[in-house]
Amino acid sequence: MTRIDFDKYEDFYAKRTEGMRSSVMRDLMAIIARPDIISLAGGLPNTESFPAKTLAEITKAVSVNGTAAALQYGPTEGFEETRNNIVEVMAQENTVADPDNIIVTTGGQQGIDLVTRVLVDPGDVIIAEAPTYPGAIPSFCSFEADVIQVPLDNDGIRTDLLTQEVEKLAKAGRKPKFIYLIPDFHNPAGVCLSLERRVEIVELAKKHELIIVEDNPYAQLRFEGQHLPTLYSLDQDLNVIYLSTFSKILSPGIRLGWMVAPSPLLAKFNLGKQAADLCPSTLAQKIVNQYFREFRWQDYVEEVIKVYRTRRDAMLAALEEFFPEEASWTHPQGGFYIWVTLPDYLDTADLLALAIEEQKVAFVPGSGGWVDGSGANHMRLSFSAVPEDVITEGIERIAKVIREQMDLYRALRGSE
């Protein structure tokens, strides 16, 4: 094997690569793919419940009737039919969208990248929740943003602290390029932004002429409680950019998402997308469009919600049974995740290494949700892709590692 001298390339890298960071989830993918590991880490949809016969019928129909178009380039903003189907999905959330204000993206992740690419110069401020989506942090850091994170609680981002931060920045002559929020079944915290706070945030954006980026991939996956209006639907002043994806309601493998934005912004996002990938996958769009024509997509969502609800309940029961009383966790009404808080002397990155090595189980350490590496005593647990009995076994294994480390800490404290 040829020995590679990595130093020889140092002078070629752009300065912005110094701020590039890997997503904690991407780092874990190789480990959690191992058959001997119980993974409560990946936020993976339960694609096993998607009917194979249906997929075969769709693929056959696309192959027979639309091969030429499916294998050709398409418009940067996506096919009109795809955008109309997105309008239908958003209507299910009681949100009215104009297909002319929609761009089909290569997954939801591209929406985050395009917003940051188009709006952010080095040093510009982005406000996000603390914690925030671990996959957004690499995008923010790649474009050298100054990310300010505002704590959240069981009702979402603390609007009192958000208001203070915005006013503090205004006094300093700085204005955030956008406020990035995950309002429904937050990743990683699992909580929902309350209606009262949604209204407050929209009013704050109006008062200070701010842009809100609403990243809402889990909105359809509510198990209980009342659906809450999207920030986009509450906004009357064209201050909200809405992002979502087909990954959670169909399949992540098709790599299709979307963004909805006011037309002046959308024109710039379209240029950014042209430079990135020319157009979204035409084949994937044809498959989605055929599915919407032939089947009722809501039926699949309703079925998969039943699966997720049962698995959430299994994880909550296991946490109650096996985790120490010093731990606490969220009780999500939907989505994929439960957020666990441990005593502040524990570091979940260290716990993860032990859990993988000793117990063959994985989770996401909490520090992945902070730009500065805070949140070390938290962990994200995902119940979406794992059967109930495996969830219970995985939680019991994690609990063993936690209790061992707590006992070690107490022993060391006692010996001082």
C-alpha positions as CSV (number, residue, x, y, z in Angstrom):
1,M,0.0,0.0,0.0
2,T,1.3,3.5,-0.9
3,R,2.1,5.6,2.1
4,I,0.3,9.0,1.8
5,D,1.9,12.2,3.0
6,F,-1.1,14.2,4.3
7,D,1.0,17.3,5.0
8,K,1.7,17.9,1.3
9,Y,-1.9,19.0,0.8
10,E,-2.1,21.5,3.7
11,D,-1.5,24.5,1.5
12,F,-4.3,23.6,-0.9
13,Y,-7.2,23.7,1.6
14,A,-9.5,26.7,1.7
15,K,-9.4,28.6,5.0
16,R,-13.0,27.7,5.7
17,T,-12.1,24.0,6.0
18,E,-10.5,24.9,9.4
19,G,-14.0,25.3,10.8
20,M,-15.5,22.2,9.2
21,R,-16.8,19.6,11.6
22,S,-18.1,16.1,11.2
23,S,-21.6,15.2,12.3
24,V,-21.6,13.0,15.3
25,M,-24.1,10.8,13.6
26,R,-21.9,10.4,10.5
27,D,-19.1,9.4,12.8
28,L,-21.2,6.7,14.4
29,M,-22.6,5.2,11.2
30,A,-19.9,2.6,10.7
31,I,-20.2,1.4,14.3
32,I,-23.9,1.2,14.5
33,A,-24.0,-0.7,11.2
34,R,-22.2,-3.6,12.9
35,P,-24.5,-6.6,13.5
36,D,-23.3,-7.1,17.0
37,I,-24.3,-3.6,18.1
38,I,-27.7,-2.6,19.4
39,S,-28.1,0.9,18.1
40,L,-30.3,3.4,19.8
41,A,-28.3,6.1,18.1
42,G,-29.5,6.5,14.5
43,G,-32.6,8.5,13.8
44,L,-33.6,6.0,11.1
45,P,-37.2,5.7,9.9
46,N,-38.8,2.2,10.1
47,T,-38.6,1.5,6.3
48,E,-39.2,-2.2,7.0
49,S,-42.9,-1.4,7.3
50,F,-43.1,0.1,3.8
51,P,-44.9,-2.6,1.7
52,A,-42.4,-4.3,-0.7
53,K,-45.2,-5.1,-3.1
54,T,-46.2,-1.4,-3.3
55,L,-42.6,-0.4,-4.0
56,A,-42.3,-3.0,-6.7
57,E,-45.5,-1.8,-8.4
58,I,-44.3,1.8,-8.3
59,T,-40.9,1.0,-9.7
60,K,-42.4,-1.1,-12.5
61,A,-44.8,1.7,-13.4
62,V,-42.0,4.2,-13.6
63,S,-39.8,1.8,-15.6
64,V,-42.5,1.0,-18.1
65,N,-44.1,4.4,-18.6
66,G,-41.5,7.0,-17.8
67,T,-38.0,5.6,-18.2
68,A,-36.8,8.4,-20.6
69,A,-38.0,11.2,-18.4
70,A,-36.8,9.5,-15.2
71,L,-33.3,9.2,-16.5
72,Q,-33.0,12.7,-17.8
73,Y,-32.1,16.1,-16.2
74,G,-35.0,18.0,-14.7
75,P,-35.8,21.5,-13.5
76,T,-33.7,22.8,-10.7
77,E,-36.7,23.5,-8.5
78,G,-38.2,20.1,-9.2
79,F,-41.1,18.8,-11.2
80,E,-44.4,20.7,-10.9
81,E,-46.1,17.4,-9.9
82,T,-43.7,16.9,-7.1
83,R,-44.2,20.4,-5.8
84,N,-48.0,19.9,-5.9
85,N,-47.6,16.8,-3.9
86,I,-45.5,18.8,-1.3
87,V,-48.4,21.3,-1.2
88,E,-50.7,18.3,-0.3
89,V,-48.3,17.1,2.5
90,M,-48.2,20.6,4.0
91,A,-52.0,20.9,3.8
92,Q,-52.1,17.9,6.1
93,E,-50.3,20.2,8.6
94,N,-52.9,22.9,8.0
95,T,-50.3,25.0,6.2
96,V,-51.0,26.6,2.8
97,A,-48.1,26.7,0.4
98,D,-47.8,27.9,-3.2
99,P,-46.0,25.4,-5.5
100,D,-44.2,28.4,-7.1
101,N,-42.6,29.1,-3.8
102,I,-41.2,25.6,-3.4
103,I,-37.8,24.1,-4.3
104,V,-37.3,20.3,-4.2
105,T,-34.0,19.6,-2.5
106,T,-31.7,16.6,-2.3
107,G,-32.9,15.6,1.2
108,G,-33.7,18.0,4.0
109,Q,-30.0,18.5,4.7
110,Q,-29.5,20.3,1.5
111,G,-32.1,22.9,2.6
112,I,-30.0,23.7,5.6
113,D,-26.9,24.0,3.5
114,L,-28.5,26.2,0.9
115,V,-30.0,28.6,3.5
116,T,-26.6,28.9,5.2
117,R,-24.7,29.1,1.9
118,V,-26.9,31.9,0.5
119,L,-27.4,34.0,3.7
120,V,-24.2,33.7,5.8
121,D,-20.9,35.4,5.5
122,P,-18.0,34.5,7.8
123,G,-18.7,35.9,11.3
124,D,-22.4,36.4,10.7
125,V,-24.7,35.3,13.6
126,I,-27.0,32.4,13.5
127,I,-29.3,31.7,16.5
128,A,-30.2,28.1,17.3
129,E,-31.6,26.1,20.1
130,A,-29.4,24.5,22.7
131,P,-29.2,21.7,21.9
132,T,-29.8,21.8,18.1
133,Y,-29.8,19.2,15.3
134,P,-26.3,17.7,15.2
135,G,-26.4,17.6,11.4
136,A,-27.0,21.4,11.2
137,I,-23.8,22.2,13.1
138,P,-21.4,21.1,10.3
139,S,-23.2,23.4,7.8
140,F,-23.1,26.3,10.1
141,C,-19.4,25.8,10.9
142,S,-18.5,25.2,7.3
143,F,-19.6,28.7,6.4
144,E,-17.9,30.2,9.5
145,A,-21.0,31.4,11.2
146,D,-21.0,32.7,14.8
147,V,-23.6,30.4,16.3
148,I,-25.3,31.5,19.4
149,Q,-27.4,28.8,21.1
150,V,-30.4,29.6,23.4
151,P,-31.5,27.0,25.9
152,L,-34.7,25.1,25.5
153,D,-37.0,23.4,28.0
154,N,-40.1,21.1,27.7
155,D,-41.9,23.8,25.7
156,G,-39.1,24.4,23.2
157,I,-36.7,27.4,23.0
158,R,-36.9,29.8,25.9
159,T,-38.4,32.8,24.2
160,D,-37.5,35.1,27.2
161,L,-33.8,34.3,26.6
162,L,-34.2,34.4,22.8
163,T,-35.7,37.9,23.1
164,Q,-32.8,39.0,25.4
165,E,-30.3,37.7,22.9
166,V,-31.8,39.4,19.9
167,E,-32.0,42.7,21.8
168,K,-28.4,42.3,23.0
169,L,-27.2,41.8,19.5
170,A,-29.3,44.8,18.2
171,K,-27.6,47.0,20.8
172,A,-24.2,45.8,19.5
173,G,-25.2,46.6,16.0
174,R,-25.5,42.9,15.0
175,K,-28.4,41.1,13.5
176,P,-28.7,37.4,13.2
177,K,-29.0,36.1,9.6
178,F,-31.6,33.7,10.8
179,I,-33.0,31.8,13.8
180,Y,-32.9,28.1,13.2
181,L,-35.7,26.1,15.0
182,I,-37.0,22.5,15.0
183,P,-40.5,23.1,16.4
184,D,-42.1,19.6,16.3
185,F,-40.5,16.6,18.1
186,H,-37.2,18.3,18.3
187,N,-34.0,16.5,17.2
188,P,-32.4,15.7,19.6
189,A,-34.5,16.8,22.5
190,G,-37.9,15.3,21.5
191,V,-39.9,18.3,22.7
192,C,-42.5,20.5,20.9
193,L,-42.4,24.3,20.8
194,S,-45.6,25.5,22.5
195,L,-48.3,27.5,20.7
196,E,-47.7,30.5,22.9
197,R,-44.0,30.5,22.1
198,R,-44.6,30.0,18.4
199,V,-46.7,33.2,18.4
200,E,-44.1,35.1,20.4
201,I,-41.3,34.0,18.0
202,V,-43.3,35.1,14.9
203,E,-44.0,38.5,16.6
204,L,-40.3,38.8,17.5
205,A,-39.3,38.2,13.9
206,K,-41.8,40.8,12.8
207,K,-40.6,43.4,15.3
208,H,-36.9,43.0,14.5
209,E,-37.3,42.0,10.8
210,L,-35.7,38.6,11.3
211,I,-35.7,35.4,9.2
212,I,-36.8,32.2,10.9
213,V,-35.7,28.8,9.4
214,E,-38.3,26.3,10.4
215,D,-36.9,22.8,10.0
216,N,-39.9,20.5,10.4
217,P,-39.3,16.9,9.2
218,Y,-41.2,15.2,12.1
219,A,-44.5,17.2,11.9
220,Q,-46.5,14.3,10.5
221,L,-45.4,11.9,13.2
222,R,-47.6,12.8,16.2
223,F,-48.7,10.0,18.4
224,E,-50.8,12.0,20.8
225,G,-51.9,15.5,21.6
226,Q,-53.1,18.3,19.3
227,H,-51.3,19.3,16.1
228,L,-49.8,22.8,16.5
229,P,-49.7,25.4,13.7
230,T,-46.4,25.7,11.9
231,L,-44.5,28.9,12.2
232,Y,-44.9,29.3,8.5
233,S,-48.7,29.3,8.8
234,L,-48.6,31.8,11.7
235,D,-46.3,34.2,9.8
236,Q,-48.0,37.0,7.8
237,D,-44.9,39.0,7.0
238,L,-42.9,36.6,4.8
239,N,-40.2,36.0,7.5
240,V,-40.3,32.2,7.6
241,I,-38.3,29.7,5.5
242,Y,-39.8,26.2,5.8
243,L,-37.8,23.0,5.4
244,S,-38.9,19.4,5.4
245,T,-38.3,16.0,3.8
246,F,-39.9,12.9,2.5
247,S,-37.4,10.9,4.5
248,K,-39.6,10.5,7.5
249,I,-42.9,9.9,5.7
250,L,-41.7,7.7,2.9
251,S,-38.0,6.8,2.8
252,P,-34.6,8.5,3.4
253,G,-33.1,6.6,0.5
254,I,-35.0,8.6,-2.1
255,R,-33.1,11.7,-0.9
256,L,-35.9,14.3,-1.5
257,G,-36.8,17.2,0.7
258,W,-38.1,20.7,0.1
259,M,-37.9,24.3,1.1
260,V,-40.6,27.0,0.9
261,A,-39.6,30.6,0.9
262,P,-40.5,34.1,-0.3
263,S,-39.8,34.4,-4.0
264,P,-36.8,36.8,-3.7
265,L,-35.0,34.3,-1.4
266,L,-36.1,31.4,-3.5
267,A,-34.5,32.8,-6.6
268,K,-31.1,32.9,-4.7
269,F,-31.6,29.4,-3.3
270,N,-32.3,28.2,-6.8
271,L,-29.0,29.6,-8.0
272,G,-27.2,28.0,-5.1
273,K,-28.8,24.7,-5.9
274,Q,-27.8,24.9,-9.6
275,A,-24.2,25.3,-8.4
276,A,-24.5,22.3,-6.1
277,D,-26.3,19.6,-8.0
278,L,-28.2,21.1,-11.0
279,C,-31.4,19.4,-10.1
280,P,-33.0,16.9,-7.6
281,S,-33.1,13.3,-8.7
282,T,-35.6,12.9,-11.5
283,L,-35.9,9.2,-10.9
284,A,-36.7,9.7,-7.2
285,Q,-39.3,12.3,-8.0
286,K,-41.0,10.0,-10.6
287,I,-41.2,7.3,-7.9
288,V,-42.7,9.7,-5.3
289,N,-45.2,11.1,-7.8
290,Q,-46.3,7.6,-8.9
291,Y,-46.7,6.7,-5.3
292,F,-48.9,9.7,-4.7
293,R,-51.0,8.9,-7.7
294,E,-51.6,5.3,-6.9
295,F,-51.7,5.1,-3.1
296,R,-52.8,7.1,-0.2
297,W,-49.6,8.2,1.5
298,Q,-51.4,9.0,4.7
299,D,-52.2,5.3,5.2
300,Y,-48.5,4.5,5.4
301,V,-47.9,7.3,7.8
302,E,-50.8,6.2,10.1
303,E,-49.4,2.7,10.1
304,V,-45.8,3.7,10.9
305,I,-47.0,6.0,13.7
306,K,-48.5,3.0,15.4
307,V,-45.1,1.3,15.3
308,Y,-43.3,4.4,16.6
309,R,-45.8,4.9,19.4
310,T,-45.3,1.3,20.6
311,R,-41.6,1.6,20.5
312,R,-41.6,4.9,22.3
313,D,-43.7,3.4,25.1
314,A,-41.3,0.4,25.3
315,M,-38.3,2.8,25.7
316,L,-40.1,4.9,28.3
317,A,-40.9,1.8,30.3
318,A,-37.4,0.5,30.1
319,L,-35.9,3.8,31.2
320,E,-38.3,3.8,34.2
321,E,-37.2,0.3,35.0
322,F,-33.5,0.4,34.5
323,F,-32.1,3.9,34.7
324,P,-31.0,5.4,38.0
325,E,-33.3,7.8,39.8
326,E,-30.8,10.6,39.3
327,A,-31.6,10.5,35.5
328,S,-34.4,12.3,33.8
329,W,-35.8,12.3,30.3
330,T,-38.3,13.8,28.0
331,H,-41.7,12.2,27.1
332,P,-42.1,13.0,23.4
333,Q,-45.6,13.1,21.8
334,G,-44.1,12.1,18.5
335,G,-41.0,11.9,16.4
336,F,-38.0,9.6,17.0
337,Y,-36.1,10.7,20.1
338,I,-35.9,10.8,23.9
339,W,-33.5,13.1,25.5
340,V,-31.8,11.9,28.7
341,T,-30.2,14.1,31.3
342,L,-27.7,12.4,33.7
343,P,-25.8,13.8,36.7
344,D,-23.4,16.6,35.6
345,Y,-20.3,14.6,36.6
346,L,-20.9,12.1,33.8
347,D,-19.6,12.5,30.3
348,T,-21.7,10.7,27.7
349,A,-18.9,10.6,25.2
350,D,-16.9,8.5,27.6
351,L,-20.0,6.5,28.4
352,L,-20.5,5.8,24.7
353,A,-17.0,4.4,24.3
354,L,-17.6,2.1,27.3
355,A,-21.1,1.1,26.1
356,I,-19.8,0.1,22.7
357,E,-16.8,-1.8,24.1
358,E,-18.4,-3.5,27.1
359,Q,-22.1,-3.8,26.3
360,K,-22.3,-3.6,22.5
361,V,-24.8,-0.8,22.5
362,A,-24.7,2.8,21.0
363,F,-26.5,6.1,21.5
364,V,-25.7,9.7,20.6
365,P,-23.7,11.8,23.2
366,G,-25.3,15.1,24.0
367,S,-22.3,17.2,23.1
368,G,-23.1,16.7,19.4
369,G,-26.0,19.2,19.8
370,W,-23.7,22.1,20.9
371,V,-21.2,24.0,18.8
372,D,-18.9,24.5,21.8
373,G,-19.2,20.9,23.0
374,S,-21.4,21.6,25.9
375,G,-24.1,19.2,27.0
376,A,-21.7,16.4,28.0
377,N,-24.2,14.9,30.6
378,H,-27.0,14.4,28.0
379,M,-27.7,11.6,25.5
380,R,-30.1,11.1,22.6
381,L,-31.9,7.8,22.4
382,S,-33.8,6.8,19.2
383,F,-36.6,4.3,19.3
384,S,-37.7,4.5,15.7
385,A,-35.8,1.7,14.0
386,V,-35.5,-0.9,16.8
387,P,-38.1,-3.6,17.9
388,E,-39.4,-3.3,21.4
389,D,-37.5,-6.3,22.9
390,V,-34.2,-4.9,21.5
391,I,-35.0,-1.5,22.9
392,T,-35.5,-2.9,26.4
393,E,-32.2,-4.9,26.1
394,G,-30.4,-1.8,24.8
395,I,-31.6,0.4,27.7
396,E,-30.7,-2.2,30.2
397,R,-27.2,-2.4,28.8
398,I,-26.7,1.4,28.8
399,A,-28.0,1.5,32.4
400,K,-25.3,-0.9,33.5
401,V,-22.6,1.3,32.2
402,I,-24.2,4.4,33.8
403,R,-24.5,2.7,37.2
404,E,-20.9,1.4,37.0
405,Q,-19.6,5.0,36.3
406,M,-21.8,6.4,39.1
407,D,-20.5,3.8,41.5
408,L,-16.9,4.6,40.5
409,Y,-17.5,8.3,40.9
410,R,-18.9,7.8,44.4
411,A,-16.0,5.5,45.3
412,L,-13.4,8.1,44.2
413,R,-15.2,10.8,46.1
414,G,-15.3,8.7,49.2
415,S,-11.6,8.1,49.0
416,E,-10.6,11.8,48.9
